Amino acid sequence: MEDLQILHDGHLTDLVQAIKARMLPSRDDFRKFLGLEPIELRIIVDYSLSLEAMIALGKYDWKNVGITAERFPIKGNGKHERTAQLIHFNRIISTDDTEKELDKMGLRSGTIEELLAFGATFPEMQRRFSIIALGSVAGIRGNRNVAFLGRDGSERDLDLRWPVSGWHEDCRFLAFPK
């Protein structure tokens, strides 16, 4: 019954009136107003920017000092629009199994450039779950590491990790069509 309160508050009447008057914003703008995710997760990756500039656009509260231009050189040219997907396996999964599953789906893992563009475009999403980019790997102290967007309380973090026991079931993997 609480869900029907919207009928009594006039919200639905206002929505119908706006539809009849053709006054609605785009669907993505409307979903944003409602606090919903966009239908398509479109990003622009600007490869002319330095890694530091890409990080600055994301306005992260904290960044792992291991994320450097030497370890993660920018690979690409120009500006490119991409439509991202966040893949959720809803179970603990190894990196190798993740890559195999993405391949079966016709997807490739996102790179650090795409992750940073995603974080700058959709800054609030990482407050809900970690977003991992397996497409750029750096060797640090003999360990393989990938960048991911996470949170610490209400802070947005840009961090590195390569879990031995698998990725947590709440993680999302940034992916793109091959």
QUIGILIN-V973142 format. One record per pair of residues at least 12 apart in sequence whose C-alpha atoms are under 6 Angstrom apart, sorted by the first residue. I is the first residue (numbers start at 1). GAP is how many residues later the second one is. D is the distance in whole Angstrom. If there is no record, write none. Layout:
I_GAP_D / I_GAP_D
This chain:
41_42_5 / 41_43_5 / 42_40_6 / 42_41_4 / 43_38_6 / 43_39_5 / 44_36_6 / 44_37_4 / 45_34_6 / 45_35_5 / 45_72_6 / 46_32_6 / 46_33_4 / 47_29_5 / 47_30_5 / 47_31_5 / 48_30_6 / 51_18_6 / 57_63_6 / 58_61_6 / 58_62_4 / 60_96_5 / 60_97_6 / 61_94_6 / 61_95_5 / 61_96_6 / 62_95_5 / 63_94_6 / 63_95_5 / 63_96_6 / 64_95_5 / 71_67_6 / 84_91_6 / 84_92_5 / 85_89_6 / 85_90_5 / 86_86_5 / 86_87_5 / 86_88_5 / 87_85_5 / 87_86_5 / 88_84_5 / 90_79_5 / 91_78_4 / 92_74_6 / 92_75_5 / 92_76_5 / 92_77_5 / 93_73_5 / 93_74_5 / 94_72_4 / 106_72_6 / 107_69_5 / 107_70_4 / 107_71_5 / 108_67_5 / 108_68_5 / 108_70_6 / 109_25_5 / 109_26_5 / 109_66_5 / 110_23_5 / 110_25_5 / 110_64_5 / 110_65_5 / 111_22_5 / 111_24_4 / 111_25_5 / 112_24_6 / 126_23_6 / 126_24_5 / 127_24_6 / 129_42_6 / 130_19_6 / 130_20_5 / 130_41_5 / 131_17_5 / 131_18_5 / 131_41_5 / 131_42_6 / 132_16_4 / 132_41_5 / 132_42_6 / 133_14_6 / 133_15_6 / 133_41_5 / 134_12_6 / 145_15_6 / 145_16_5 / 145_17_5 / 146_14_5 / 146_15_6 / 147_12_6 / 147_13_5
